[in-house]
Amino acid sequence: MHVVGIAGRFQANPKEAHLQEIKRIFKYLQGTQNYGLWYPRDIDLRLHAYTNENWAGKLGRKHG
């Protein structure tokens, strides 16, 4: 997922090297078609997600 995000930065003006990397991503994905996570239907599944991203550069700064 990380490499796809990096490749996405160059979608407006891709170079040949970027296109080669995209081909490598697709080649990798082709080999993972049967991968997945399977959960029984009768369990109580709760998803918890956490992040430490600093999207706007404001986290950790003192305001005022």
N, C-alpha and C positions, 0 to 999 in steps of 0.2 A: 504494500500500500504506500509505503514511503517513497519508493522509487517512481511510482505512478504520479504522485504529487509533484515530485521534482520535475518529471518529464512534462507535466502540465504547464509548468512555468514558461515553456518554450513553444507553446502551441501557436502563438501569433506569428512567430518568426523562426520556424525550425530549420536547423542545419542538417546536413547529411548524417552527422554523428548522432543527432537526436533521433532521427528516423531509424537508424540502426539499433539504438537502444529500445525503441518501441517494438521493433521486431523481436528483440530478445525477450521483452516482457510477454508478448503474445506466445512465443515459443515455450516459455516457462508455463504460462497459464494452460496451454494445450495439454501439457503433461499432468495437470492437476485437476482435470475435469471430474474425476471420481472422488476427490477429497471432499470432506464435509464433516459437520457435527450432527450427530443424531441424538435426539432426546426422546425418551419414552413419553407417551401422551399422558400417563397417569401420575406424573410428578408435578409438584408445585415449583415452577421455574420462575425465578425473579432475577432480572438483569440489573446489575449495579455497575455504574460506569464512573470513572474518576478521570480527571485531567489536570495537568499542571501547565497548560498552554497559556501564553501571555500574548494574546492576539493584538491588543492595542498598545502594548507596552505600559499599561497602567497598573498592573498588579505589583504590589510591593512598594509602590511610590507613596510618599506622604503627600496628601493633598491639603492645600490651604495656604 
